[in-house]
Amino acid sequence: MQKYLQNTFAKQLNKASFAQFGHSGHANKKPPVRVAITGAAGQIGYSLIFRIASGEMLGPNQPVILHLIDLPFAMAALNGVVMEIQDCAFPLVKGIVATDNQAVGFKNVDYALLVGAKPRGPGMERGDLLKDNGKIFTETGKHINEHASRDIKVVVVGNPCNTNCLILANQIKDIPKENFTAMTRLDHNRAQHQLADKLGVHTTDIRKIAIFGNHSPTMVPYIDQMTAKNHKATVDQQWVSQTFIPTVQQRGAEIIKARKLSSAASAGNAAMNHITTWVNGTSESDFTSMAIPSDGSYGVPKGLIFSFPVSVKNGKYSIVQGLPISPFYQGLLDKTIKELVDERNAVDHLLK
Ligand SMILES: NC(=O)c1ccc[n+]([C@@H]2O[C@H](COP(=O)([O-])OP(=O)(O)OC[C@H]3O[C@@H](n4cnc5c(N)ncnc54)[C@H](O)[C@@H]3O)[C@@H](O)[C@H]2O)c1
């Protein structure tokens, strides 16, 4: 199946690009970059791939070669996704590799959005979830280390994403550890919406907020430095502790209740935002949230994949230092740190 898919794509894309650009080939002057998406046949994959293909993530002048990776049983569905990409005749898509073979899937890849993961089944313990996903991310780490670009930027979306990223990064010997991150941008975006709604402003007016910690119900939405329309903004503490924080922490569960499926479009959107910000940077008057290897800032044990407020410049992020942490926030931080330390202990055997 894999060979069939790759051969088919190569042929049809050549035809398509000739038909669209003739000999002049406008705009797409940059060499293409390779973007890998695991879990490409899943629901987040479906909401993500077409937007990346249209240039929303890396810009309208950046051609892409899509590397779509899923498990063997999902290859038929993935073939359907590929046919749909072809039928969009995207000007920026210069190739598609669709495969269940990670050595092929990660070959020379510049960006990886790791969405594929084993979901938590009914009655499954969190420890088992960690172990099952640990195997997946150990394997993926080995392939990325061996085959991907040395400058690859990785965001782990598949849950439990912080600890999956920790396991993955542990396999990496030849690429900087800073290139391995996990996604809390969805939680950040959710917080931004709740605050904009409360203050009666647009989401883009809300700045200098952040998510600390784990992508789980212990996450800490931090708003003590919030600005709205570039002015310091405050909301009452009771609303923060009793409404705002629980709403952001439980938003994923609320969406499952309503949709009978987990959030997909908003998760895909956030994964793209994560990479776009990593590439293009944050503005001087703002920061964002990324789960990254802790350097010990804010008392977080070194090496944990922990969400921090970060500012980004020239493709490099740095933790925003010196934010005041009230006793209220310190209590919440301690809980999310403990949860991530417990998760790390549960997969200790995979980190040797
Ligand atoms: N970090 C976040 O904010 C966030 C938000 C929403 C969802 N998620 C997580 O994203 C993941 C995917 O969600 P979804 O709704 O797309 O699920 P889905 O079940 O629709 O799709 C998952 C896909 O991953 C594939 N897959 C599983 N293991 C794989 C592997 N080893 N290699 C390649 N592909 C593999 C499956 O075959 C499937 O096609 C879940 O773990 C979910 O919990 C994270």
PDBQT file of the ligand as one rigid body, heavy atoms in Angstrom, charges set to zero:
ROOT
HETATM    1  N1  LIG A 401      -2.482  18.752  23.284  1.00  0.00    +0.000 N 
HETATM    2  C1  LIG A 401      -3.739  19.071  23.052  1.00  0.00    +0.000 C 
HETATM    3  O1  LIG A 401      -4.172  20.197  23.354  1.00  0.00    +0.000 OA
HETATM    4  C2  LIG A 401      -4.701  18.102  22.397  1.00  0.00    +0.000 A 
HETATM    5  C3  LIG A 401      -5.984  18.532  22.040  1.00  0.00    +0.000 A 
HETATM    6  C4  LIG A 401      -6.864  17.622  21.437  1.00  0.00    +0.000 A 
HETATM    7  C5  LIG A 401      -6.448  16.329  21.201  1.00  0.00    +0.000 A 
HETATM    8  N2  LIG A 401      -5.207  15.948  21.563  1.00  0.00    +0.000 N 
HETATM    9  C6  LIG A 401      -4.737  14.560  21.340  1.00  0.00    +0.000 C 
HETATM   10  O2  LIG A 401      -4.443  14.377  19.964  1.00  0.00    +0.000 OA
HETATM   11  C7  LIG A 401      -4.463  12.983  19.659  1.00  0.00    +0.000 C 
HETATM   12  C8  LIG A 401      -5.203  12.714  18.356  1.00  0.00    +0.000 C 
HETATM   13  O3  LIG A 401      -6.538  13.119  18.431  1.00  0.00    +0.000 OA
HETATM   14  P1  LIG A 401      -7.560  12.817  17.235  1.00  0.00    +0.000 P 
HETATM   15  O4  LIG A 401      -8.856  13.382  17.684  1.00  0.00    +0.000 OA
HETATM   16  O5  LIG A 401      -6.992  13.231  15.919  1.00  0.00    +0.000 OA
HETATM   17  O6  LIG A 401      -7.628  11.224  17.321  1.00  0.00    +0.000 OA
HETATM   18  P2  LIG A 401      -8.083  10.184  16.184  1.00  0.00    +0.000 P 
HETATM   19  O7  LIG A 401      -8.317   8.909  16.914  1.00  0.00    +0.000 OA
HETATM   20  O8  LIG A 401      -9.146  10.746  15.325  1.00  0.00    +0.000 OA
HETATM   21  O9  LIG A 401      -6.776  10.039  15.287  1.00  0.00    +0.000 OA
HETATM   22  C9  LIG A 401      -5.574   9.532  15.776  1.00  0.00    +0.000 C 
HETATM   23  C10 LIG A 401      -4.827   8.936  14.610  1.00  0.00    +0.000 C 
HETATM   24  O10 LIG A 401      -3.537   8.579  15.077  1.00  0.00    +0.000 OA
HETATM   25  C11 LIG A 401      -3.194   7.361  14.478  1.00  0.00    +0.000 C 
HETATM   26  N3  LIG A 401      -2.097   6.759  15.245  1.00  0.00    +0.000 N 
HETATM   27  C12 LIG A 401      -2.150   6.132  16.440  1.00  0.00    +0.000 A 
HETATM   28  N4  LIG A 401      -0.933   5.708  16.786  1.00  0.00    +0.000 NA
HETATM   29  C13 LIG A 401      -0.094   6.097  15.807  1.00  0.00    +0.000 A 
HETATM   30  C14 LIG A 401       1.302   5.938  15.578  1.00  0.00    +0.000 A 
HETATM   31  N5  LIG A 401       2.070   5.258  16.421  1.00  0.00    +0.000 N 
HETATM   32  N6  LIG A 401       1.835   6.482  14.453  1.00  0.00    +0.000 NA
HETATM   33  C15 LIG A 401       1.068   7.138  13.579  1.00  0.00    +0.000 A 
HETATM   34  N7  LIG A 401      -0.260   7.294  13.714  1.00  0.00    +0.000 NA
HETATM   35  C16 LIG A 401      -0.829   6.788  14.831  1.00  0.00    +0.000 A 
HETATM   36  C17 LIG A 401      -4.491   6.560  14.476  1.00  0.00    +0.000 C 
HETATM   37  O11 LIG A 401      -4.451   5.502  13.544  1.00  0.00    +0.000 OA
HETATM   38  C18 LIG A 401      -5.483   7.657  14.066  1.00  0.00    +0.000 C 
HETATM   39  O12 LIG A 401      -5.613   7.758  12.651  1.00  0.00    +0.000 OA
HETATM   40  C19 LIG A 401      -5.093  12.314  20.906  1.00  0.00    +0.000 C 
HETATM   41  O13 LIG A 401      -4.049  11.777  21.701  1.00  0.00    +0.000 OA
HETATM   42  C20 LIG A 401      -5.737  13.476  21.629  1.00  0.00    +0.000 C 
HETATM   43  O14 LIG A 401      -5.848  13.218  23.022  1.00  0.00    +0.000 OA
HETATM   44  C21 LIG A 401      -4.327  16.803  22.153  1.00  0.00    +0.000 A 
ENDROOT
TORSDOF 0
